[in-house]
Structure formats: structure tokens, C-alpha cells
């Protein structure tokens, strides 16, 4: 029998076990169903690389008894006839070149209590804009409580605005209060607005409030948001790759979790000496990806350049691509310098080249986890993913259509944001720009001994919120998701504790399973890495069933009451639900106020 030599792979299918060694396979796109032997269904799902159908059959039947091989072959042929395989040519038929997007003309910096860092970041953006003749608006949100510190921000930024004839906008406490009053006069709840923008609970972790202020300033626009300790000095990847990569994983596990390559350095000087400093525009990569559809991105890849979508192409991405759907709503950029992680725990999850570089020697491993956090981390080619990996130090946002608010308090607000966006828009994609900017905290940071395994014994507020959001039916609407979170807020404390614990345990199960897989894959070595993995898993086993465990560590503090901390988290979750319900109307009113000349913030001159 002669088969079509066109390379194909498994496409979007659903499998249901019918017992007696039979499996029903349903093609989500073809709308066809077939019942085949379990071995044939397994072979279909395993066919994740583009190969001719004959090669898939050969790989699946190699070494099998004749009768089993015949069943697999006939099953794969039946599945192919029912449209269960897809060729790359099929995927490219929906790809239509779009217009080149304009440059990014709005850059935003959330900050608090670090006026010198904000000044340095703004100065670097102004220098970049001047080199490339870009007319950008730069907005700084200042969450400082001390009026003297806010005055220092304004003085520093005003000097820059005058020296460079730049459009600089400042949003401090006074400006937020004034805007809250304007929105309240239009019928919005002032207490809810304060929750979004001002941290009335005084958590001391109001990272999301500044980002929410920036969202309201940027309604209807694309913009890039930089942390105040990021410097707009671009770095190219070592050995950059042409083309485009689609990078996704299955479910909420940890396979294919990290799309970036990471190189480690003994100190800042070594990191800078090894850098491939770029002559390009610092934010150009965001402009090329942000807001573009997946078909348009694929169509824009030059002829002959590779498009990598083997292995990591999951069913959801295939559905979007075959339907001509999917738009990059968020972009990320890499960092050179401080890794920017609250703990080095993620180092335990590294595999392949990142693992090899981290574990090149025990000295390298110990240095990264102890005396230095200096690294270069970025993708080597433009990459589009499903948003499971997210860090908001350099974040592009397409706000021309509604984006959800950030969770106003607690770290990991970027992770809560991407989870919320994915719940609200299943076609949303996340792009990774193949370059990095300098990340240089004013004070050099180190991790404490044991920080790599100690987090196994606790949960953070952001993790709890993520699990609450994921528990909602998806896709959903802001109103429905908000109602779901408000219902969680009405649970009896004992029921909320059980809900949170069960969700966290499931996620930790996936995490622990991945670590154990790595231990097995690498033969339990090297010993210094394996010891930290086992200590991390031991901390999880020791604390997971304790009364303190579901309580968020960042609200609990040292010696705090876990019941009080969890009750506070429950109240914040419910409040976030109220904000989600109100957010579309808040943004509409904000746009109307902007049209009337009342925008959040003051222009410095």
C-alpha cells in the first residue's frame, strides 16, 4: 500500500475508553468519531511530530506481534481517514499576512519608595527613544505612602521631562484619590475602586494596584510595563535562532513549562562581559508580536525560516490555529542580571540545557543558589505560548480589548493576571520576545541558605487566588468569574479551608510528580541537586497536612494566626470577584472620562 508522503501529526482529538480494549476517538475539528483498538489510539496521541503516516505506523508497530501490528495499522489508517491527523500545509492555509504593527508609544513603570530607581529606568527609556526618534509617553505610578518620597519622585521626573522635552505622566496617591472621586461621581463604588488602586487593607504588598492604575491610563492602547529596576539596554541571545516557536504544554503540569534559555554568571561584571549587547530598539520585539493573530505571525515568518511546533503543540493551540484564531494579548521579555525570583525553587525544575548549565559543577549550583542571582534568561527565537510561564518584570499588554484587572495585593500578581486572562479568553496567547533588558536592583540581592527547598512547606496568597480562578468553568465572562469568586467568599471558613487545601494539594501533586520524574530521569543525581529536591519534597510532606499550610505565608508572617490569614485571603478573593464584575464598566467610564479630558495622572512639565 502506498501512503501519502506528506508529514502529518495528531491533531485535536478527545479519547474515551470504552473497555474491552476499545477507545472512541473524536476529532474536535473534523467532527468525526471512530472506535479503534487502544494501542492504535495510544499511537495516535503519541504522534506529536510531523512525519509521513507510514513512519508513524512503522514506529507504532515496531517490535509488535503481527496481529497487534495489523490492528494498530488499520486503526491509524481509519483515524487518518477521519481527519485525526493534520499536516503543516493544512495549518498554514489559514495564515494571512497582516499589516505591520506600529511602534509602542506608551511605556509604564509601576514603582514605590524607589525614586532613584524609577529615575534611572525613565532616563534609559528616554535615551532609547531619542536614538530611534520615538515619541513615547512614559507613565510612572508611585505607590509611596510618604508625601516626602512622592515629592522626590515628582522632582526627579520633572527634571527629566524638562531636560528632554518628554511626555512624562506621574500617578501618585493624590492623583489616584482624585480619579477615584471622579469615578465615584459617575456611580462606581469608591471602596471597590480603593481596593483596586490604593490597598485600603494596608497589606504592604500593593504590587497590583500600580498595574491597575496603568491599565486605566492605557485603556484602548498597546503598551509595555517595566519594573522600576529594569534598564532599557537590550541584549541579544547567544546563538539567536530564526523563525518562530510555538511552546505549550498539557494541562497545568510542569512539562514544557519554561520556554527561556538561562545562562548563569558568578557576578554582575561577568554577566555584562558575556552579553551580546544589541544596537536595536529596546522594545521593538513587543511591537512586532503584541496584538497580532497567530495566523498572521506564522505568515510573517520568512520563507525558509523554521516554524517549530512539534511536541509542544497542544490541542487548544491546534484548535485556534485551524480556526484562524488566537491573538497575542501579552508579551514578555528576558532579563540580564538579577533572576527576579522570590526563591530559587524553580531551579529544581530545570531540564535539558538549562539543567546542564546550572549543574555544570557543584560550585556553579551553590553559587547560583547562594552568593549570586546573576543570569541571562531569554528565548533564542520569537516564541508564542499558552501563558503557563509568566513573569511581569517586562510585560507588554494589548489593552485595545478588555483586559482583566490585576489582583491588587500580594506577589505573583502577574501569575494571577495570566490565569484570569486565560479563564476569560481561551484564544489569548502569550508571546516571548527574543531579547533581554538589564535587571539591576539598586541593592544586590541574595537568597538565604535553604530558600531552594523551604518554600515546599507553604503557600502564597497568589497561589490561592490562582486556584480559586482555575476552579471556575472556562471560558467564562468577568461577571460569571466574579460571581464564582464571590461565592467562594461566602463559604463557611471550614469549607473555604477545605476548598483551598484540596486545590493546592492537587497542584503540589503535579509539582512533586514532576520532581520525582526528574529524579528518575537523571538517576538521582547529582547528589547535591537531588538532596535539595528531596528536602523540598520533604518540606511539602511535613507541612501539607498542618493547620498552617493552606494559610498564605505572605499574610501569615512569623507567628501569625493561620485562621485569621486564611479568612483575610478569603475576603480578598471575594473582593476581587466584585472588582471583576465591575471592571468592564469602570473601564468604559474611564474611556469616557479620557475623551472628556480627565485622564488618570498629571503630565509633568
MARLUMLUM-399901 format. One record per residue (C-alpha): residue number from 1; x, y, z; residue in three letters. Coordinates in Angstrom, 1 decimal. Example, Ala and Ser with C-alpha at 12.3 -4.5 7.8 and 13.67 -1.06 7.14 Angstrom:
2
i  xx  yy  zz  aa
1  12.3  -4.5  7.8  ALA $
2  13.7  -1.1  7.1  SER $
***
This chain:
605
i  xx  yy  zz  aa
1  0.0  0.0  0.0  UNK $
2  1.3  3.4  -1.0  UNK $
3  0.6  6.2  1.5  UNK $
4  0.7  9.9  1.1  UNK $
5  4.3  11.0  2.0  UNK $
6  3.1  14.4  3.4  UNK $
7  4.3  14.8  7.0  UNK $
8  1.4  14.8  9.5  UNK $
9  0.9  14.6  13.2  UNK $
10  -2.0  14.0  15.6  UNK $
11  -4.4  17.0  15.8  UNK $
12  -7.1  18.0  18.2  UNK $
13  -8.8  14.8  19.4  UNK $
14  -10.6  13.5  22.5  UNK $
15  -10.3  9.9  23.6  UNK $
16  -12.8  7.9  25.7  UNK $
17  -12.1  4.4  27.0  UNK $
18  -14.9  2.0  26.1  UNK $
19  -13.4  -1.0  27.8  UNK $
20  -12.7  -4.4  26.1  UNK $
21  -9.5  -2.8  24.7  UNK $
22  -11.6  -0.3  22.7  UNK $
23  -11.2  3.5  22.6  UNK $
24  -13.5  6.0  21.0  UNK $
25  -11.5  8.8  19.3  UNK $
26  -13.3  12.0  18.4  UNK $
27  -11.8  14.6  16.1  UNK $
28  -12.7  18.1  17.5  UNK $
29  -12.1  19.8  14.2  UNK $
30  -13.2  17.1  11.8  UNK $
31  -16.3  16.2  14.0  UNK $
32  -15.8  12.6  13.2  UNK $
33  -15.6  9.7  15.6  UNK $
34  -14.0  6.2  15.3  UNK $
35  -13.7  3.3  17.7  UNK $
36  -10.3  1.6  17.4  UNK $
37  -8.0  -0.6  19.5  UNK $
38  -6.4  1.0  22.5  UNK $
39  -2.9  0.5  21.0  UNK $
40  -4.0  2.5  17.9  UNK $
41  -5.4  5.3  20.0  UNK $
42  -2.2  5.4  22.0  UNK $
43  -0.2  5.6  18.8  UNK $
44  -2.3  8.5  17.5  UNK $
45  -1.8  10.5  20.7  UNK $
46  2.0  9.8  20.7  UNK $
47  2.3  11.0  17.1  UNK $
48  3.4  14.6  18.1  UNK $
49  6.0  15.1  15.4  UNK $
50  5.3  15.8  11.7  UNK $
51  6.2  12.6  9.9  UNK $
52  4.7  10.7  6.9  UNK $
53  1.9  8.5  8.1  UNK $
54  3.9  5.4  7.0  UNK $
55  6.6  6.4  9.5  UNK $
56  4.1  6.9  12.3  UNK $
57  2.8  3.4  11.6  UNK $
58  6.3  1.9  11.5  UNK $
59  7.2  3.5  14.8  UNK $
60  4.0  2.4  16.5  UNK $
61  4.2  -1.2  15.2  UNK $
62  7.9  -1.8  15.5  UNK $
63  8.5  -5.0  17.6  UNK $
64  4.8  -5.8  18.0  UNK $
65  3.3  -9.2  17.2  UNK $
66  1.8  -9.5  13.8  UNK $
67  -1.8  -9.4  14.9  UNK $
68  -1.3  -6.4  17.2  UNK $
69  0.7  -4.6  14.5  UNK $
70  -2.2  -5.1  12.0  UNK $
71  -4.7  -3.7  14.5  UNK $
72  -2.6  -0.6  15.0  UNK $
73  -2.1  -0.1  11.3  UNK $
74  -5.7  -0.5  10.5  UNK $
75  -6.7  1.8  13.4  UNK $
76  -4.3  4.5  12.3  UNK $
77  -5.5  4.3  8.7  UNK $
78  -9.1  4.6  9.9  UNK $
79  -8.2  7.6  12.1  UNK $
80  -6.3  9.3  9.3  UNK $
81  -9.3  8.9  7.0  UNK $
82  -11.5  10.5  9.7  UNK $
83  -9.3  13.6  9.8  UNK $
84  -7.4  12.8  13.0  UNK $
85  -4.1  13.9  11.6  UNK $
86  -3.1  17.3  10.4  UNK $
87  -0.3  18.4  8.0  UNK $
88  1.6  21.6  8.4  UNK $
89  0.3  22.7  5.0  UNK $
90  -3.3  22.4  6.5  UNK $
91  -2.3  24.7  9.3  UNK $
92  -0.7  27.3  7.0  UNK $
93  -3.8  27.6  4.8  UNK $
94  -5.4  30.0  7.4  UNK $
95  -2.2  32.1  7.7  UNK $
96  -2.7  35.5  6.1  UNK $
97  -0.1  38.3  6.3  UNK $
98  -1.4  41.2  8.4  UNK $
99  -0.3  44.8  8.4  UNK $
100  3.0  45.6  10.2  UNK $
101  2.1  46.9  13.7  UNK $
102  3.2  50.4  14.7  UNK $
103  5.9  51.0  17.3  UNK $
104  5.0  51.0  21.0  UNK $
105  4.2  54.6  22.0  UNK $
106  3.3  54.1  25.7  UNK $
107  5.7  52.7  28.4  UNK $
108  4.6  52.4  32.0  UNK $
109  6.6  51.9  35.2  UNK $
110  5.0  50.8  38.5  UNK $
111  7.1  51.9  41.4  UNK $
112  7.0  52.7  45.2  UNK $
113  9.6  54.0  47.6  UNK $
114  12.4  53.9  45.0  UNK $
115  12.6  57.3  43.3  UNK $
116  16.2  56.9  42.2  UNK $
117  15.5  53.5  40.5  UNK $
118  12.5  55.0  38.7  UNK $
119  14.5  57.9  37.5  UNK $
120  17.2  55.6  36.2  UNK $
121  14.6  53.5  34.3  UNK $
122  12.9  56.5  32.8  UNK $
123  16.3  58.0  31.7  UNK $
124  17.1  54.8  29.9  UNK $
125  13.8  54.8  28.1  UNK $
126  14.3  58.4  27.1  UNK $
127  17.8  57.6  25.7  UNK $
128  16.4  54.6  23.7  UNK $
129  13.5  56.8  22.3  UNK $
130  16.0  59.5  21.3  UNK $
131  18.2  57.0  19.5  UNK $
132  15.3  55.8  17.4  UNK $
133  13.3  59.0  17.1  UNK $
134  10.4  57.5  19.0  UNK $
135  7.7  59.8  20.5  UNK $
136  6.7  57.9  23.6  UNK $
137  4.5  58.7  26.6  UNK $
138  6.1  57.4  29.8  UNK $
139  3.8  56.9  32.8  UNK $
140  5.1  56.3  36.3  UNK $
141  2.8  55.1  39.1  UNK $
142  4.1  55.8  42.6  UNK $
143  2.7  53.8  45.5  UNK $
144  4.7  55.5  48.1  UNK $
145  2.9  56.4  51.3  UNK $
146  5.3  59.1  52.5  UNK $
147  4.5  62.5  50.9  UNK $
148  8.2  63.4  51.0  UNK $
149  9.1  60.4  48.9  UNK $
150  6.3  61.3  46.4  UNK $
151  7.7  64.8  46.2  UNK $
152  11.1  63.3  45.4  UNK $
153  9.6  61.3  42.6  UNK $
154  7.9  64.3  41.1  UNK $
155  11.0  66.5  41.3  UNK $
156  13.2  63.9  39.7  UNK $
157  10.8  63.1  36.9  UNK $
158  10.0  66.8  36.3  UNK $
159  13.7  67.5  35.8  UNK $
160  13.8  64.6  33.2  UNK $
161  10.7  65.9  31.4  UNK $
162  12.2  69.4  31.1  UNK $
163  15.6  68.3  30.1  UNK $
164  14.3  66.0  27.3  UNK $
165  11.1  67.8  26.4  UNK $
166  9.5  64.4  27.1  UNK $
167  5.9  63.4  27.8  UNK $
168  6.1  62.1  31.4  UNK $
169  3.0  61.4  33.4  UNK $
170  3.0  60.9  37.2  UNK $
171  0.4  59.0  39.1  UNK $
172  0.8  59.2  42.9  UNK $
173  -1.6  59.0  45.9  UNK $
174  -3.2  62.4  45.2  UNK $
175  -3.8  61.5  41.5  UNK $
176  -5.4  58.2  42.4  UNK $
177  -7.7  59.7  45.0  UNK $
178  -8.8  62.4  42.6  UNK $
179  -9.6  59.8  39.9  UNK $
180  -11.4  57.6  42.4  UNK $
181  -13.6  60.6  43.2  UNK $
182  -14.3  61.2  39.5  UNK $
183  -15.3  57.5  39.0  UNK $
184  -17.4  57.5  42.2  UNK $
185  -19.2  60.6  40.9  UNK $
186  -20.1  58.5  37.9  UNK $
187  -21.7  55.9  40.1  UNK $
188  -18.9  53.5  40.9  UNK $
189  -18.3  52.1  44.4  UNK $
190  -15.4  54.2  45.9  UNK $
191  -14.5  51.4  48.3  UNK $
192  -14.1  49.0  45.5  UNK $
193  -12.1  51.5  43.5  UNK $
194  -9.8  51.9  46.5  UNK $
195  -9.4  48.2  46.7  UNK $
196  -8.2  48.2  43.0  UNK $
197  -6.0  51.2  43.3  UNK $
198  -5.0  52.0  46.9  UNK $
199  -4.5  49.0  49.2  UNK $
200  -7.0  50.0  51.9  UNK $
201  -6.2  46.9  53.9  UNK $
202  -2.6  48.1  54.3  UNK $
203  -1.1  44.7  53.3  UNK $
204  2.2  46.4  52.4  UNK $
205  2.2  44.4  49.2  UNK $
206  0.2  46.6  46.8  UNK $
207  2.0  45.5  43.7  UNK $
208  -1.1  45.1  41.6  UNK $
209  -2.6  48.5  42.5  UNK $
210  0.1  50.3  40.4  UNK $
211  -0.5  48.0  37.5  UNK $
212  -4.3  48.6  37.7  UNK $
213  -3.7  52.3  37.6  UNK $
214  -1.6  51.8  34.5  UNK $
215  -4.4  49.8  32.9  UNK $
216  -6.8  52.6  33.5  UNK $
217  -4.4  55.1  32.0  UNK $
218  -3.8  52.9  28.9  UNK $
219  -7.4  51.9  28.0  UNK $
220  -7.6  51.2  24.3  UNK $
221  -3.8  51.1  23.7  UNK $
222  -0.9  48.7  23.5  UNK $
223  1.8  49.4  26.0  UNK $
224  4.8  47.9  27.7  UNK $
225  5.2  47.8  31.5  UNK $
226  8.7  47.7  33.1  UNK $
227  9.6  47.2  36.7  UNK $
228  11.4  50.2  38.1  UNK $
229  14.7  48.3  38.4  UNK $
230  14.8  47.4  34.7  UNK $
231  17.1  49.4  32.4  UNK $
232  16.2  49.7  28.7  UNK $
233  19.5  48.4  27.4  UNK $
234  18.8  45.5  25.1  UNK $
235  20.7  42.2  24.9  UNK $
236  20.6  39.7  22.1  UNK $
237  20.6  35.9  22.8  UNK $
238  23.7  33.8  22.3  UNK $
239  23.3  32.0  19.0  UNK $
240  19.9  33.5  18.1  UNK $
241  17.6  31.3  16.0  UNK $
242  15.4  32.4  13.1  UNK $
243  11.7  31.7  12.7  UNK $
244  9.0  31.1  15.3  UNK $
245  8.4  28.5  18.0  UNK $
246  5.0  27.5  19.5  UNK $
247  5.6  26.4  23.0  UNK $
248  2.8  24.8  25.1  UNK $
249  2.2  22.0  27.5  UNK $
250  -0.6  19.7  28.6  UNK $
251  -2.9  20.8  31.4  UNK $
252  -1.4  22.5  34.5  UNK $
253  1.6  20.3  34.8  UNK $
254  5.2  21.3  34.5  UNK $
255  6.4  19.7  31.3  UNK $
256  7.4  22.3  28.7  UNK $
257  6.9  24.9  31.4  UNK $
258  10.0  27.1  30.9  UNK $
259  10.5  28.4  27.3  UNK $
260  13.6  30.5  28.1  UNK $
261  17.2  29.5  27.9  UNK $
262  19.2  30.5  31.0  UNK $
263  22.9  31.1  31.5  UNK $
264  24.4  31.7  34.9  UNK $
265  27.3  34.0  35.9  UNK $
266  29.4  34.4  39.0  UNK $
267  28.8  38.2  39.3  UNK $
268  27.4  41.2  37.5  UNK $
269  30.6  42.0  35.8  UNK $
270  30.9  38.6  34.3  UNK $
271  27.2  38.7  33.1  UNK $
272  27.8  42.1  31.4  UNK $
273  31.1  40.9  29.9  UNK $
274  29.5  37.9  28.3  UNK $
275  26.4  39.9  27.0  UNK $
276  25.8  40.4  23.3  UNK $
277  24.8  44.0  23.6  UNK $
278  22.2  45.0  20.9  UNK $
279  22.2  48.0  18.7  UNK $
280  18.4  47.6  18.3  UNK $
281  15.5  49.3  19.8  UNK $
282  14.8  48.1  23.4  UNK $
283  11.1  47.4  22.9  UNK $
284  10.9  46.6  19.2  UNK $
285  10.1  42.9  19.8  UNK $
286  6.9  43.8  21.7  UNK $
287  5.7  45.9  18.8  UNK $
288  6.2  43.0  16.3  UNK $
289  4.2  40.5  18.3  UNK $
290  1.7  42.3  20.6  UNK $
291  -1.8  42.2  19.4  UNK $
292  -1.1  40.1  16.3  UNK $
293  -3.0  36.9  15.5  UNK $
294  -1.3  33.5  15.4  UNK $
295  -2.0  33.0  11.7  UNK $
296  -0.5  36.5  10.9  UNK $
297  2.6  35.7  13.0  UNK $
298  3.1  32.4  11.1  UNK $
299  2.5  34.1  7.8  UNK $
300  5.1  36.7  8.7  UNK $
301  7.9  34.1  9.1  UNK $
302  10.2  34.5  6.1  UNK $
303  10.3  31.7  3.5  UNK $
304  12.8  29.0  4.5  UNK $
305  12.9  30.1  8.2  UNK $
306  11.8  27.3  10.6  UNK $
307  8.5  27.2  12.4  UNK $
308  8.9  24.9  15.4  UNK $
309  5.7  23.3  16.6  UNK $
310  6.5  19.7  17.2  UNK $
311  5.9  18.1  20.7  UNK $
312  4.8  21.3  22.4  UNK $
313  1.7  21.9  20.2  UNK $
314  -1.3  21.1  22.4  UNK $
315  -4.9  20.5  21.3  UNK $
316  -6.1  24.0  22.3  UNK $
317  -3.4  25.7  20.1  UNK $
318  -4.3  23.4  17.2  UNK $
319  -8.0  24.3  17.6  UNK $
320  -7.2  28.0  17.5  UNK $
321  -4.8  27.7  14.6  UNK $
322  -7.1  25.6  12.4  UNK $
323  -9.9  28.0  13.2  UNK $
324  -7.8  31.0  12.3  UNK $
325  -8.0  32.2  16.0  UNK $
326  -5.6  33.2  18.7  UNK $
327  -4.1  36.6  19.4  UNK $
328  -1.1  37.6  21.4  UNK $
329  -2.5  39.6  24.3  UNK $
330  0.6  39.7  26.4  UNK $
331  4.3  39.7  25.6  UNK $
332  7.3  39.0  27.9  UNK $
333  11.0  40.0  27.5  UNK $
334  14.0  38.4  29.1  UNK $
335  16.4  39.8  31.7  UNK $
336  20.1  40.1  32.1  UNK $
337  21.1  40.4  35.8  UNK $
338  19.2  39.5  38.8  UNK $
339  16.9  36.5  38.2  UNK $
340  14.0  38.3  39.8  UNK $
341  12.6  35.2  41.6  UNK $
342  11.4  35.3  45.2  UNK $
343  13.0  31.9  45.8  UNK $
344  15.4  29.7  43.7  UNK $
345  12.9  26.8  43.9  UNK $
346  12.3  26.9  40.1  UNK $
347  15.9  25.9  39.6  UNK $
348  15.0  22.4  40.7  UNK $
349  12.6  22.1  37.8  UNK $
350  15.2  22.8  35.1  UNK $
351  15.8  20.2  32.4  UNK $
352  17.9  19.8  29.2  UNK $
353  20.3  22.6  28.5  UNK $
354  19.3  24.8  31.4  UNK $
355  19.8  21.9  33.8  UNK $
356  23.2  21.2  32.3  UNK $
357  24.3  24.8  32.7  UNK $
358  23.1  25.0  36.3  UNK $
359  24.6  21.7  37.3  UNK $
360  27.9  22.1  35.4  UNK $
361  29.6  21.8  38.8  UNK $
362  28.5  21.9  42.4  UNK $
363  30.3  25.2  42.8  UNK $
364  28.1  26.7  40.0  UNK $
365  25.0  25.3  41.6  UNK $
366  25.8  26.6  45.1  UNK $
367  26.8  30.0  43.8  UNK $
368  23.6  30.5  41.9  UNK $
369  21.5  29.5  44.9  UNK $
370  23.6  31.4  47.4  UNK $
371  26.0  34.1  46.6  UNK $
372  24.7  35.3  43.2  UNK $
373  21.5  35.5  41.2  UNK $
374  23.1  36.8  38.1  UNK $
375  21.9  35.2  34.9  UNK $
376  20.8  35.8  31.3  UNK $
377  17.4  34.3  30.6  UNK $
378  15.5  34.8  27.3  UNK $
379  14.2  32.9  24.3  UNK $
380  16.5  32.4  21.4  UNK $
381  13.8  32.9  18.8  UNK $
382  10.3  34.5  18.9  UNK $
383  8.1  32.2  20.8  UNK $
384  4.3  32.0  21.3  UNK $
385  2.9  30.0  24.2  UNK $
386  -0.1  29.4  26.4  UNK $
387  1.0  31.6  29.3  UNK $
388  1.8  29.0  31.8  UNK $
389  5.2  30.6  32.4  UNK $
390  4.8  34.3  33.3  UNK $
391  7.0  36.9  34.9  UNK $
392  6.0  40.5  34.7  UNK $
393  9.3  42.4  35.0  UNK $
394  8.9  43.4  31.3  UNK $
395  5.4  43.0  30.2  UNK $
396  3.6  44.0  27.0  UNK $
397  -0.2  44.4  27.2  UNK $
398  -2.7  44.7  24.3  UNK $
399  -5.4  46.7  26.0  UNK $
400  -7.3  47.6  22.9  UNK $
401  -9.8  45.0  24.0  UNK $
402  -10.8  44.5  27.7  UNK $
403  -8.0  43.1  29.9  UNK $
404  -8.9  42.0  33.4  UNK $
405  -7.6  43.8  36.5  UNK $
406  -4.5  42.6  38.4  UNK $
407  -5.1  41.2  41.8  UNK $
408  -4.3  44.3  43.8  UNK $
409  -2.1  42.9  46.6  UNK $
410  0.5  40.2  47.1  UNK $
411  3.3  39.0  45.0  UNK $
412  2.7  36.7  42.0  UNK $
413  0.2  39.2  40.7  UNK $
414  1.5  38.6  37.2  UNK $
415  0.6  34.9  37.6  UNK $
416  -2.9  35.7  38.8  UNK $
417  -3.3  38.0  35.9  UNK $
418  -2.4  35.5  33.2  UNK $
419  -4.6  32.8  34.9  UNK $
420  -7.5  35.3  34.9  UNK $
421  -7.0  36.3  31.3  UNK $
422  -6.8  32.6  30.2  UNK $
423  -10.1  31.9  32.0  UNK $
424  -11.8  34.9  30.3  UNK $
425  -10.3  34.4  26.8  UNK $
426  -9.3  30.9  25.7  UNK $
427  -7.9  32.3  22.5  UNK $
428  -5.4  34.6  24.3  UNK $
429  -1.8  33.8  23.5  UNK $
430  1.4  35.0  25.2  UNK $
431  4.5  36.0  23.2  UNK $
432  8.1  35.8  24.3  UNK $
433  10.5  38.4  22.7  UNK $
434  14.0  37.1  21.8  UNK $
435  15.9  39.7  23.7  UNK $
436  16.6  40.9  27.2  UNK $
437  16.8  44.1  29.2  UNK $
438  19.1  44.7  32.1  UNK $
439  17.6  43.9  35.5  UNK $
440  19.6  45.7  38.2  UNK $
441  18.1  46.2  41.6  UNK $
442  19.6  49.1  43.5  UNK $
443  20.8  46.7  46.2  UNK $
444  22.2  43.4  45.0  UNK $
445  20.1  40.5  46.3  UNK $
446  21.0  37.0  47.5  UNK $
447  18.9  34.1  48.6  UNK $
448  19.3  32.7  52.1  UNK $
449  20.5  29.1  52.7  UNK $
450  17.6  26.7  52.4  UNK $
451  15.5  29.0  50.3  UNK $
452  15.6  26.4  47.5  UNK $
453  13.7  23.8  49.5  UNK $
454  11.9  25.7  52.3  UNK $
455  9.0  27.0  50.1  UNK $
456  7.8  23.5  49.8  UNK $
457  6.2  24.0  53.3  UNK $
458  4.0  26.9  52.5  UNK $
459  1.6  28.5  50.0  UNK $
460  1.4  32.2  48.9  UNK $
461  -1.7  34.4  48.5  UNK $
462  -1.2  34.5  44.7  UNK $
463  -1.2  30.7  44.6  UNK $
464  -4.5  30.6  46.4  UNK $
465  -6.1  33.1  44.1  UNK $
466  -4.9  31.2  41.1  UNK $
467  -6.6  28.0  42.4  UNK $
468  -9.8  29.9  43.0  UNK $
469  -9.8  31.3  39.5  UNK $
470  -9.0  27.9  37.9  UNK $
471  -11.9  26.3  39.7  UNK $
472  -14.3  28.3  37.6  UNK $
473  -15.8  26.9  34.4  UNK $
474  -13.7  28.1  31.4  UNK $
475  -14.1  30.0  29.2  UNK $
476  -16.2  32.5  31.2  UNK $
477  -17.1  36.1  31.5  UNK $
478  -15.9  38.8  34.0  UNK $
479  -19.4  38.7  35.5  UNK $
480  -19.5  34.9  35.8  UNK $
481  -16.0  34.6  37.1  UNK $
482  -16.6  37.4  39.6  UNK $
483  -19.8  35.7  40.8  UNK $
484  -17.8  32.4  41.3  UNK $
485  -15.2  34.2  43.4  UNK $
486  -17.9  35.9  45.5  UNK $
487  -19.5  32.6  46.2  UNK $
488  -16.2  31.3  47.5  UNK $
489  -16.1  34.3  49.7  UNK $
490  -19.4  33.3  51.2  UNK $
491  -18.3  29.8  52.2  UNK $
492  -18.0  28.9  55.8  UNK $
493  -14.4  29.2  56.9  UNK $
494  -14.0  25.5  57.3  UNK $
495  -15.4  24.9  53.8  UNK $
496  -13.1  27.5  52.3  UNK $
497  -10.1  25.9  54.0  UNK $
498  -11.1  22.5  52.6  UNK $
499  -11.6  24.0  49.1  UNK $
500  -8.2  25.7  49.1  UNK $
501  -6.4  22.8  50.6  UNK $
502  -7.8  20.3  48.0  UNK $
503  -6.8  22.6  45.1  UNK $
504  -3.3  23.3  46.5  UNK $
505  -2.7  19.6  47.2  UNK $
506  -3.6  18.7  43.6  UNK $
507  -1.2  21.4  42.2  UNK $
508  1.5  20.2  44.6  UNK $
509  0.9  16.6  43.5  UNK $
510  1.7  17.7  39.9  UNK $
511  4.7  19.5  41.1  UNK $
512  6.0  16.7  43.2  UNK $
513  5.4  14.2  40.4  UNK $
514  7.5  16.3  38.0  UNK $
515  10.3  16.5  40.5  UNK $
516  10.2  12.7  41.0  UNK $
517  10.2  12.2  37.3  UNK $
518  13.4  14.3  37.0  UNK $
519  15.0  12.3  39.9  UNK $
520  14.3  9.1  38.0  UNK $
521  15.3  10.5  34.6  UNK $
522  18.7  11.6  35.9  UNK $
523  19.4  8.7  38.1  UNK $
524  19.0  10.6  41.3  UNK $
525  22.0  12.8  40.6  UNK $
526  24.0  14.8  41.0  UNK $
527  23.7  14.3  44.7  UNK $
528  23.8  18.0  45.7  UNK $
529  20.8  18.7  43.5  UNK $
530  18.9  15.6  44.4  UNK $
531  19.4  16.4  48.1  UNK $
532  17.7  19.7  47.7  UNK $
533  14.9  18.1  45.6  UNK $
534  14.3  15.6  48.4  UNK $
535  14.4  18.2  51.1  UNK $
536  11.9  20.3  49.2  UNK $
537  9.6  17.3  48.8  UNK $
538  10.1  16.5  52.5  UNK $
539  9.1  20.0  53.5  UNK $
540  5.9  19.6  51.4  UNK $
541  5.2  16.2  53.1  UNK $
542  5.9  17.7  56.6  UNK $
543  3.7  20.7  56.3  UNK $
544  0.9  19.9  53.7  UNK $
545  -1.5  18.4  56.3  UNK $
546  -0.8  21.0  59.0  UNK $
547  -3.3  23.7  60.1  UNK $
548  -0.9  26.4  58.9  UNK $
549  -0.4  25.1  55.4  UNK $
550  -3.4  26.5  53.5  UNK $
551  -2.9  29.9  55.1  UNK $
552  -0.9  32.2  52.8  UNK $
553  2.6  32.7  54.0  UNK $
554  2.7  36.4  52.9  UNK $
555  -0.4  37.2  55.1  UNK $
556  0.6  34.9  57.9  UNK $
557  4.0  36.3  58.7  UNK $
558  6.0  34.8  61.6  UNK $
559  3.9  33.5  64.4  UNK $
560  0.6  34.8  62.9  UNK $
561  -2.8  33.2  63.2  UNK $
562  -3.4  30.9  60.2  UNK $
563  -7.2  31.1  60.6  UNK $
564  -7.0  34.9  60.5  UNK $
565  -4.7  34.8  57.5  UNK $
566  -6.9  32.5  55.6  UNK $
567  -10.0  34.5  56.4  UNK $
568  -8.3  37.6  55.1  UNK $
569  -7.4  35.7  51.9  UNK $
570  -11.0  34.6  51.5  UNK $
571  -12.2  38.2  52.0  UNK $
572  -9.6  39.4  49.3  UNK $
573  -10.8  36.7  46.9  UNK $
574  -14.4  37.8  47.3  UNK $
575  -13.4  41.4  46.8  UNK $
576  -11.5  40.6  43.6  UNK $
577  -14.7  38.9  42.4  UNK $
578  -16.6  42.1  42.9  UNK $
579  -13.9  44.0  41.1  UNK $
580  -14.1  41.6  38.1  UNK $
581  -17.8  42.2  37.8  UNK $
582  -17.4  46.0  37.9  UNK $
583  -14.3  46.2  35.9  UNK $
584  -15.8  46.5  32.3  UNK $
585  -18.0  49.4  33.5  UNK $
586  -15.1  51.0  35.2  UNK $
587  -13.0  50.8  32.1  UNK $
588  -15.9  52.2  30.0  UNK $
589  -16.3  55.1  32.3  UNK $
590  -12.5  55.7  32.3  UNK $
591  -12.6  55.9  28.5  UNK $
592  -15.4  58.4  28.6  UNK $
593  -13.5  60.5  31.1  UNK $
594  -10.4  60.4  28.9  UNK $
595  -12.5  61.6  26.0  UNK $
596  -13.7  64.5  28.1  UNK $
597  -10.1  65.4  29.0  UNK $
598  -10.0  63.8  32.5  UNK $
599  -7.3  61.1  32.4  UNK $
600  -5.7  59.5  35.4  UNK $
601  -2.4  61.2  36.2  UNK $
602  -0.7  64.5  35.8  UNK $
603  1.6  65.5  32.9  UNK $
604  4.9  66.9  34.2  UNK $
605  6.5  69.9  32.7  UNK $
***
